[in-house]
Amino acid sequence: MSTDTTVWNAEACAEVNERLAGASASEIADWAIETFGQKLIVAASMQDTILPHMFGTRLPGAHVLFLETGYHFKETIETRDEAARRFPITIVNALPAKTVEEQDAEFGKDLFARDPNLCCFMRKVDPLARSLAGYDAWVTGARRVDAVTRAEMPIVTWDEGHGLVKINPIAAWSDMDVEVYQVANQLPRNPLVAQGYPSIGCEPCTNKVAPGEDPRSGRWSGQEKTECGIHE
């Protein structure tokens, strides 16, 4: 159980971020668990199972947040279920307020194709906000190499929108770092990555990416949208 008495705000997070700038992902995870304990929740898209392993092996029963949008590839759901079997974690499925069928009835079928921002808000952003209530910090697997918009992403920051600390332990990792960790720990993998999907979201909004292309170019292909909104 955490005994942290820090008053967390933007200034406190900036100080910790500077202190952890050269720390390894494992050291950052250790700090996060020591500081927040079970008041920490780990967001995982199940593109890989790195964070469920990294935190589950350090904090048995660690809460792992999965945004169950209703539009996931079956391989992503299978990866989530395999992680739950393999690691001592507690999956927290964040559900939208409306089922896909209810959303279709109110907004029309395939809202993602007509207004992806609204669809992402209802199926990702709002469920995330509701699921983070009651926690003091959340962990994400976002990395600086994912996109230009994330190039300066800090390791620890104050999430003003949700009112809690946001921790990005693998922010500095390269694709090779990801591969090395998965091999070293024999982690279950989402098979879509090897099939040409280096960035995996909802099935209707995710396409394969040709070798050499921007890994996120397969997300919302043909649209100006580049982020779902949970990291903005």
FIFIMAR-531950 format. One line per 3 residues: number of its first residue (from 1); for each residue x, z, y of N, C-alpha, C. Coordinates in nm, 3 decimals, padded with zeros to 5 digits. Example, Ala and Ser with C-alpha at 12.3 -4.5 7.8 and 13.67 -1.06 7.14 Angstrom:
! FIFIMAR-531950
1	01.319:00.780:-00.569:01.230:00.780:-00.450:01.320:00.780:-00.330; 01.285:00.708:-00.225:01.367:00.714:-00.106:01.290:00.787:00.003
//
This chain:
! FIFIMAR-531950
1	00.084:00.000:-00.120:00.000:00.000:00.000:00.088:00.000:00.124; 00.049:-00.079:00.223:00.128:-00.088:00.345:00.115:00.038:00.429; 00.227:00.076:00.492:00.226:00.189:00.586:00.263:00.140:00.725
4	00.253:00.012:00.748:00.289:-00.048:00.875:00.200:00.005:00.987; 00.260:00.044:01.098:00.184:00.094:01.213:00.206:00.006:01.336; 00.265:-00.109:01.318:00.291:-00.200:01.429:00.160:-00.247:01.492
7	00.157:-00.253:01.623:00.045:-00.316:01.693:00.076:-00.465:01.703; 00.007:-00.544:01.623:00.042:-00.684:01.613:-00.022:-00.767:01.725; 00.064:-00.845:01.788:00.021:-00.937:01.893:00.127:-01.047:01.902
10	00.113:-01.135:01.999:00.205:-01.249:02.010:00.351:-01.203:02.029; 00.370:-01.098:02.109:00.506:-01.050:02.135:00.569:-00.991:02.010; 00.494:-00.910:01.937:00.547:-00.850:01.814:00.581:-00.956:01.712
13	00.497:-01.059:01.701:00.524:-01.167:01.605:00.647:-01.247:01.645; 00.664:-01.270:01.774:00.781:-01.345:01.821:00.910:-01.271:01.788; 00.908:-01.139:01.799:01.027:-01.059:01.767:01.061:-01.070:01.618
16	00.959:-01.061:01.533:00.982:-01.072:01.389:01.025:-01.213:01.352; 00.965:-01.311:01.417:01.001:-01.449:01.389:01.148:-01.474:01.417; 01.197:-01.419:01.526:01.339:-01.435:01.559:01.426:-01.365:01.456
19	01.383:-01.251:01.411:01.461:-01.174:01.313:01.467:-01.243:01.177; 01.358:-01.314:01.142:01.351:-01.378:01.011:01.390:-01.526:01.014; 01.440:-01.573:01.127:01.469:-01.716:01.143:01.562:-01.770:01.034
22	01.658:-01.691:00.991:01.751:-01.738:00.889:01.725:-01.682:00.751; 01.612:-01.615:00.734:01.581:-01.552:00.605:01.533:-01.654:00.503; 01.552:-01.624:00.377:01.501:-01.709:00.269:01.352:-01.688:00.254
25	01.286:-01.781:00.185:01.142:-01.766:00.161:01.113:-01.639:00.083; 01.199:-01.605:-00.011:01.180:-01.483:-00.090:01.190:-01.359:-00.002; 01.284:-01.359:00.090:01.300:-01.245:00.182:01.179:-01.234:00.274
28	01.127:-01.348:00.317:01.008:-01.347:00.403:00.888:-01.293:00.327; 00.875:-01.337:00.201:00.765:-01.288:00.117:00.776:-01.136:00.097; 00.898:-01.088:00.073:00.919:-00.945:00.055:00.878:-00.868:00.181
31	00.917:-00.922:00.297:00.880:-00.857:00.423:00.729:-00.854:00.440; 00.664:-00.965:00.411:00.519:-00.975:00.429:00.445:-00.873:00.342; 00.488:-00.862:00.218:00.422:-00.770:00.125:00.450:-00.625:00.163
34	00.573:-00.595:00.200:00.608:-00.459:00.241:00.530:-00.419:00.366; 00.508:-00.515:00.453:00.442:-00.486:00.581:00.291:-00.477:00.569; 00.231:-00.570:00.493:00.085:-00.580:00.492:00.018:-00.544:00.359
37	00.092:-00.546:00.250:00.034:-00.509:00.121:-00.090:-00.590:00.089; -00.196:-00.522:00.045:-00.320:-00.590:00.006:-00.404:-00.633:00.125; -00.356:-00.608:00.245:-00.425:-00.659:00.364:-00.375:-00.799:00.400
40	-00.306:-00.858:00.303:-00.250:-00.992:00.317:-00.327:-01.086:00.224; -00.355:-01.208:00.273:-00.417:-01.308:00.187:-00.335:-01.436:00.195; -00.319:-01.501:00.080:-00.232:-01.618:00.068:-00.317:-01.743:00.052
43	-00.311:-01.832:00.148:-00.386:-01.958:00.140:-00.308:-02.058:00.055; -00.377:-02.123:-00.037:-00.312:-02.221:-00.124:-00.404:-02.341:-00.145; -00.353:-02.459:-00.115:-00.433:-02.582:-00.131:-00.430:-02.631:-00.275
46	-00.340:-02.575:-00.355:-00.317:-02.614:-00.494:-00.261:-02.755:-00.507; -00.193:-02.799:-00.401:-00.108:-02.917:-00.415:00.010:-02.880:-00.504; 00.048:-02.753:-00.495:00.146:-02.695:-00.586:00.108:-02.549:-00.605
49	00.181:-02.479:-00.687:00.147:-02.338:-00.714:00.260:-02.244:-00.671; 00.336:-02.287:-00.573:00.451:-02.209:-00.528:00.409:-02.075:-00.470; 00.319:-02.074:-00.374:00.280:-01.948:-00.311:00.207:-01.854:-00.407
52	00.114:-01.903:-00.490:00.054:-01.812:-00.588:00.158:-01.744:-00.677; 00.263:-01.819:-00.715:00.370:-01.760:-00.796:00.454:-01.664:-00.713; 00.496:-01.707:-00.595:00.586:-01.629:-00.511:00.526:-01.494:-00.474
55	00.397:-01.492:-00.445:00.333:-01.367:-00.403:00.272:-01.291:-00.520; 00.218:-01.363:-00.618:00.159:-01.296:-00.733:00.260:-01.218:-00.814; 00.383:-01.269:-00.825:00.485:-01.199:-00.902:00.541:-01.079:-00.826
58	00.518:-01.074:-00.696:00.566:-00.961:-00.615:00.455:-00.860:-00.588; 00.332:-00.908:-00.585:00.218:-00.823:-00.552:00.106:-00.853:-00.652; 00.110:-00.789:-00.769:00.008:-00.817:-00.870:-00.134:-00.803:-00.814
61	-00.215:-00.903:-00.842:-00.351:-00.904:-00.790:-00.362:-00.964:-00.651; -00.252:-01.019:-00.600:-00.251:-01.077:-00.466:-00.370:-01.171:-00.448; -00.436:-01.160:-00.333:-00.549:-01.245:-00.303:-00.501:-01.384:-00.261
64	-00.549:-01.485:-00.333:-00.511:-01.624:-00.305:-00.635:-01.698:-00.261; -00.634:-01.745:-00.138:-00.749:-01.810:-00.077:-00.749:-01.961:-00.105; -00.859:-02.008:-00.162:-00.875:-02.151:-00.190:-01.000:-02.200:-00.121
67	-00.985:-02.303:-00.036:-01.100:-02.359:00.035:-01.174:-02.453:-00.059; -01.283:-02.403:-00.114:-01.362:-02.480:-00.211:-01.460:-02.567:-00.135; -01.414:-02.685:-00.094:-01.491:-02.772:-00.006:-01.606:-02.845:-00.076
70	-01.597:-02.856:-00.209:-01.696:-02.934:-00.282:-01.656:-03.078:-00.298; -01.541:-03.114:-00.239:-01.495:-03.253:-00.243:-01.358:-03.268:-00.310; -01.309:-03.166:-00.375:-01.174:-03.171:-00.430:-01.162:-03.265:-00.551
73	-01.041:-03.318:-00.570:-01.009:-03.387:-00.693:-01.023:-03.287:-00.808; -01.063:-03.336:-00.925:-01.073:-03.246:-01.041:-00.936:-03.190:-01.076; -00.830:-03.267:-01.051:-00.694:-03.219:-01.080:-00.658:-03.098:-00.995
76	-00.706:-03.094:-00.872:-00.679:-02.980:-00.785:-00.750:-02.855:-00.835; -00.874:-02.870:-00.878:-00.948:-02.757:-00.934:-00.880:-02.708:-01.061; -00.834:-02.800:-01.144:-00.765:-02.763:-01.268:-00.635:-02.690:-01.238
79	-00.565:-02.732:-01.132:-00.441:-02.664:-01.093:-00.470:-02.522:-01.046; -00.577:-02.504:-00.968:-00.619:-02.370:-00.927:-00.647:-02.281:-01.048; -00.720:-02.335:-01.143:-00.757:-02.256:-01.260:-00.636:-02.223:-01.346
82	-00.541:-02.314:-01.354:-00.419:-02.287:-01.431:-00.335:-02.180:-01.362; -00.329:-02.184:-01.229:-00.256:-02.080:-01.156:-00.319:-01.943:-01.181; -00.452:-01.938:-01.185:-00.522:-01.812:-01.209:-00.493:-01.759:-01.349
85	-00.472:-01.850:-01.444:-00.439:-01.808:-01.580:-00.295:-01.762:-01.593; -00.206:-01.829:-01.522:-00.064:-01.805:-01.539:-00.010:-01.687:-01.458; -00.068:-01.662:-01.341:-00.011:-01.563:-01.250:-00.108:-01.446:-01.228
88	-00.054:-01.328:-01.196:-00.140:-01.212:-01.170:-00.197:-01.215:-01.029; -00.289:-01.308:-01.006:-00.348:-01.325:-00.874:-00.500:-01.314:-00.882; -00.560:-01.295:-00.766:-00.706:-01.292:-00.754:-00.747:-01.410:-00.666
91	-00.813:-01.509:-00.724:-00.856:-01.625:-00.647:-00.978:-01.587:-00.562; -00.969:-01.618:-00.433:-01.081:-01.600:-00.341:-01.128:-01.739:-00.300; -01.239:-01.783:-00.354:-01.291:-01.915:-00.322:-01.373:-01.908:-00.193
94	-01.323:-01.974:-00.090:-01.393:-01.977:00.038:-01.495:-02.089:00.036; -01.622:-02.053:00.040:-01.730:-02.151:00.027:-01.792:-02.183:00.162; -01.822:-02.310:00.186:-01.895:-02.347:00.309:-02.033:-02.286:00.311
97	-02.090:-02.275:00.429:-02.224:-02.218:00.442:-02.328:-02.307:00.374; -02.301:-02.437:00.367:-02.394:-02.532:00.305:-02.326:-02.601:00.187; -02.402:-02.627:00.082:-02.351:-02.709:-00.027:-02.339:-02.852:00.023
100	-02.272:-02.937:-00.053:-02.262:-03.078:-00.016:-02.401:-03.139:-00.005; -02.489:-03.104:-00.096:-02.625:-03.158:-00.096:-02.701:-03.114:00.028; -02.687:-02.988:00.067:-02.754:-02.938:00.187:-02.697:-03.004:00.313
103	-02.567:-03.024:00.315:-02.505:-03.091:00.428:-02.555:-03.236:00.439; -02.561:-03.305:00.325:-02.611:-03.443:00.323:-02.754:-03.450:00.376; -02.836:-03.353:00.337:-02.976:-03.354:00.378:-02.991:-03.335:00.528
106	-02.903:-03.254:00.588:-02.914:-03.226:00.731:-02.841:-03.328:00.818; -02.723:-03.373:00.772:-02.640:-03.458:00.857:-02.628:-03.603:00.806; -02.683:-03.630:00.690:-02.670:-03.762:00.631:-02.555:-03.765:00.532
109	-02.565:-03.855:00.435:-02.464:-03.864:00.330:-02.329:-03.908:00.386; -02.224:-03.858:00.325:-02.086:-03.896:00.358:-02.052:-03.870:00.505; -02.078:-03.749:00.550:-02.044:-03.711:00.687:-01.895:-03.729:00.713
112	-01.814:-03.707:00.609:-01.668:-03.718:00.623:-01.626:-03.856:00.673; -01.703:-03.959:00.644:-01.668:-04.095:00.686:-01.711:-04.124:00.830; -01.811:-04.050:00.880:-01.865:-04.075:01.013:-01.815:-03.976:01.117
115	-01.799:-03.853:01.076:-01.752:-03.748:01.168:-01.665:-03.651:01.089; -01.542:-03.693:01.058:-01.455:-03.608:00.975:-01.423:-03.473:01.039; -01.419:-03.468:01.171:-01.389:-03.340:01.236:-01.500:-03.238:01.209
118	-01.625:-03.283:01.218:-01.737:-03.192:01.191:-01.738:-03.151:01.045; -01.711:-03.247:00.957:-01.709:-03.217:00.815:-01.600:-03.114:00.783; -01.481:-03.134:00.838:-01.372:-03.039:00.815:-01.405:-02.902:00.872
121	-01.472:-02.901:00.986:-01.508:-02.772:01.045:-01.601:-02.695:00.952; -01.701:-02.763:00.902:-01.801:-02.693:00.819:-01.748:-02.658:00.681; -01.656:-02.737:00.628:-01.615:-02.717:00.490:-01.476:-02.652:00.477
124	-01.403:-02.643:00.590:-01.271:-02.580:00.586:-01.253:-02.473:00.694; -01.269:-02.515:00.819:-01.236:-02.426:00.931:-01.326:-02.303:00.934; -01.457:-02.324:00.926:-01.550:-02.210:00.929:-01.537:-02.121:00.806
127	-01.530:-02.176:00.684:-01.511:-02.089:00.567:-01.381:-02.010:00.573; -01.276:-02.072:00.626:-01.149:-02.001:00.640:-01.166:-01.882:00.733; -01.227:-01.904:00.848:-01.243:-01.796:00.946:-01.322:-01.680:00.886
130	-01.427:-01.710:00.813:-01.507:-01.604:00.753:-01.430:-01.530:00.644; -01.346:-01.603:00.570:-01.271:-01.542:00.460:-01.155:-01.456:00.508; -01.103:-01.485:00.627:-00.990:-01.408:00.680:-01.034:-01.274:00.739
133	-01.161:-01.260:00.765:-01.210:-01.134:00.821:-01.177:-01.019:00.726; -01.122:-00.913:00.781:-01.088:-00.797:00.700:-00.942:-00.793:00.657; -00.869:-00.902:00.681:-00.726:-00.904:00.650:-00.644:-00.888:00.779
136	-00.520:-00.844:00.764:-00.431:-00.828:00.879:-00.335:-00.944:00.894; -00.316:-01.021:00.786:-00.222:-01.134:00.791:-00.259:-01.236:00.685; -00.223:-01.362:00.713:-00.243:-01.464:00.611:-00.118:-01.549:00.600
139	-00.096:-01.599:00.478:00.022:-01.678:00.444:-00.021:-01.822:00.419; 00.057:-01.918:00.467:00.027:-02.058:00.439:00.151:-02.127:00.383; 00.129:-02.242:00.321:00.238:-02.320:00.265:00.280:-02.435:00.356
142	00.240:-02.431:00.481:00.276:-02.537:00.576:00.427:-02.543:00.594; 00.478:-02.667:00.605:00.622:-02.687:00.624:00.646:-02.777:00.745; 00.760:-02.762:00.806:00.793:-02.842:00.925:00.807:-02.989:00.894
145	00.846:-03.022:00.772:00.864:-03.163:00.736:00.732:-03.232:00.704; 00.623:-03.156:00.700:00.494:-03.215:00.665:00.447:-03.317:00.768; 00.470:-03.288:00.894:00.420:-03.375:01.000:00.492:-03.345:01.130
148	00.492:-03.441:01.220:00.555:-03.423:01.352:00.491:-03.306:01.424; 00.362:-03.287:01.405:00.290:-03.179:01.472:00.334:-03.041:01.424; 00.407:-03.036:01.314:00.451:-02.907:01.260:00.602:-02.885:01.274
151	00.669:-02.974:01.343:00.815:-02.972:01.347:00.873:-02.844:01.405; 00.802:-02.779:01.496:00.852:-02.656:01.560:00.778:-02.533:01.510; 00.712:-02.543:01.397:00.630:-02.435:01.347:00.713:-02.309:01.320
154	00.671:-02.195:01.374:00.744:-02.070:01.350:00.718:-02.016:01.210; 00.798:-01.920:01.171:00.778:-01.854:01.042:00.671:-01.746:01.054; 00.675:-01.672:01.162:00.574:-01.569:01.188:00.518:-01.591:01.327
157	00.387:-01.595:01.337:00.323:-01.617:01.466:00.193:-01.540:01.472; 00.145:-01.517:01.593:00.016:-01.452:01.612:-00.093:-01.559:01.615; -00.185:-01.550:01.523:-00.296:-01.645:01.514:-00.408:-01.593:01.605
160	-00.407:-01.644:01.727:-00.502:-01.596:01.829:-00.646:-01.622:01.787; -00.669:-01.739:01.727:-00.804:-01.777:01.691:-00.868:-01.685:01.589; -00.786:-01.636:01.495:-00.839:-01.549:01.389:-00.806:-01.401:01.411
163	-00.719:-01.374:01.508:-00.687:-01.236:01.540:-00.604:-01.166:01.434; -00.508:-01.236:01.377:-00.420:-01.175:01.277:-00.287:-01.248:01.271; -00.194:-01.195:01.193:-00.061:-01.252:01.182:-00.063:-01.369:01.084
166	00.004:-01.476:01.118:00.015:-01.593:01.032:00.161:-01.608:00.990; 00.182:-01.623:00.859:00.317:-01.628:00.803:00.336:-01.757:00.725; 00.443:-01.828:00.757:00.475:-01.956:00.691:00.612:-01.943:00.622
169	00.617:-01.882:00.504:00.747:-01.849:00.442:00.830:-01.968:00.401; 00.766:-02.084:00.374:00.844:-02.201:00.332:00.848:-02.306:00.443; 00.831:-02.263:00.566:00.830:-02.355:00.680:00.954:-02.442:00.685
172	01.069:-02.386:00.652:01.196:-02.460:00.664:01.232:-02.539:00.539; 01.149:-02.534:00.436:01.184:-02.601:00.310:01.176:-02.753:00.319; 01.270:-02.816:00.252:01.268:-02.961:00.233:01.190:-02.993:00.105
175	01.167:-03.121:00.081:01.103:-03.160:-00.044:01.188:-03.119:-00.165; 01.321:-03.124:-00.148:01.409:-03.083:-00.256:01.397:-02.934:-00.284; 01.382:-02.854:-00.180:01.362:-02.710:-00.200:01.236:-02.684:-00.283
178	01.131:-02.759:-00.253:01.005:-02.747:-00.328:01.029:-02.778:-00.476; 01.099:-02.887:-00.501:01.124:-02.929:-00.638:01.211:-02.828:-00.713; 01.314:-02.779:-00.648:01.404:-02.682:-00.711:01.328:-02.556:-00.752
181	01.241:-02.507:-00.664:01.165:-02.385:-00.695:01.070:-02.408:-00.812; 01.004:-02.524:-00.813:00.910:-02.553:-00.921:00.981:-02.564:-01.055; 01.096:-02.629:-01.056:01.171:-02.644:-01.181:01.225:-02.509:-01.228
184	01.283:-02.434:-01.136:01.345:-02.306:-01.172:01.243:-02.208:-01.230; 01.118:-02.216:-01.182:01.017:-02.121:-01.227:00.914:-02.182:-01.322; 00.939:-02.308:-01.361:00.852:-02.377:-01.457:00.705:-02.366:-01.417
187	00.677:-02.402:-01.293:00.543:-02.386:-01.239:00.449:-02.499:-01.283; 00.320:-02.466:-01.301:00.222:-02.572:-01.324:00.213:-02.659:-01.199; 00.190:-02.788:-01.219:00.190:-02.882:-01.107:00.058:-02.957:-01.098
190	00.023:-02.994:-00.977:-00.090:-03.083:-00.958:-00.042:-03.223:-00.993; -00.096:-03.286:-01.097:-00.045:-03.416:-01.142:-00.062:-03.527:-01.041; -00.145:-03.508:-00.939:-00.165:-03.613:-00.839:-00.039:-03.641:-00.759
193	00.046:-03.540:-00.742:00.169:-03.560:-00.664:00.254:-03.669:-00.727; 00.270:-03.664:-00.858:00.350:-03.763:-00.930:00.282:-03.900:-00.935; 00.152:-03.903:-00.903:00.077:-04.028:-00.905:00.070:-04.096:-00.768
196	00.146:-04.043:-00.671:00.152:-04.108:-00.541:00.073:-04.040:-00.432; 00.039:-03.912:-00.452:-00.034:-03.835:-00.351:00.053:-03.720:-00.303; 00.143:-03.743:-00.206:00.233:-03.635:-00.161:00.164:-03.532:-00.072
199	00.045:-03.564:-00.022:-00.032:-03.470:00.058:-00.177:-03.479:00.012; -00.227:-03.371:-00.046:-00.356:-03.376:-00.114:-00.461:-03.294:-00.041; -00.571:-03.360:-00.008:-00.684:-03.292:00.053:-00.808:-03.320:-00.029
202	-00.919:-03.340:00.039:-01.044:-03.375:-00.029:-01.035:-03.518:-00.082; -01.094:-03.541:-00.196:-01.083:-03.672:-00.261:-01.130:-03.788:-00.174; -01.244:-03.780:-00.103:-01.288:-03.896:-00.025:-01.197:-03.929:00.092
205	-01.116:-03.834:00.136:-01.033:-03.853:00.255:-00.884:-03.858:00.224; -00.849:-03.878:00.098:-00.708:-03.880:00.057:-00.678:-04.006:-00.023; -00.579:-04.081:00.023:-00.536:-04.203:-00.048:-00.392:-04.189:-00.095
208	-00.354:-04.275:-00.187:-00.215:-04.281:-00.230:-00.128:-04.328:-00.114; 00.000:-04.292:-00.122:00.096:-04.329:-00.019:00.208:-04.409:-00.083; 00.244:-04.520:-00.021:00.352:-04.604:-00.073:00.487:-04.535:-00.052
211	00.583:-04.561:-00.140:00.716:-04.501:-00.124:00.774:-04.531:00.014; 00.827:-04.429:00.079:00.887:-04.446:00.210:00.793:-04.424:00.326; 00.662:-04.420:00.300:00.565:-04.396:00.407:00.556:-04.248:00.440
214	00.503:-04.219:00.557:00.478:-04.081:00.597:00.391:-04.014:00.490; 00.436:-03.901:00.435:00.360:-03.835:00.328:00.215:-03.804:00.364; 00.188:-03.786:00.493:00.051:-03.752:00.533:-00.029:-03.874:00.576
217	00.029:-03.993:00.561:-00.044:-04.114:00.601:-00.163:-04.143:00.511; -00.167:-04.078:00.396:-00.281:-04.097:00.307:-00.399:-04.007:00.340; -00.383:-03.919:00.438:-00.492:-03.829:00.479:-00.568:-03.894:00.594
220	-00.698:-03.908:00.578:-00.784:-03.970:00.679:-00.728:-04.107:00.720; -00.689:-04.184:00.622:-00.626:-04.314:00.647:-00.717:-04.402:00.733; -00.656:-04.466:00.834:-00.730:-04.554:00.922:-00.797:-04.483:01.038
223	-00.781:-04.352:01.047:-00.841:-04.276:01.156:-00.731:-04.207:01.236; -00.763:-04.164:01.356:-00.666:-04.095:01.439:-00.644:-03.950:01.392; -00.731:-03.901:01.313:-00.724:-03.763:01.265:-00.601:-03.742:01.179
226	-00.527:-03.634:01.202:-00.409:-03.602:01.123:-00.410:-03.460:01.068; -00.498:-03.375:01.118:-00.506:-03.236:01.074:-00.652:-03.198:01.052; -00.676:-03.109:00.956:-00.814:-03.067:00.930:-00.862:-02.963:01.029
229	-00.767:-02.898:01.098:-00.805:-02.799:01.198:-00.764:-02.657:01.166; -00.724:-02.630:01.043:-00.693:-02.490:01.009:-00.557:-02.447:01.060; -00.472:-02.543:01.097:-00.340:-02.508:01.152:-00.330:-02.540:01.300
232	-00.441:-02.560:01.365:-00.440:-02.594:01.509:-00.475:-02.473:01.592
//
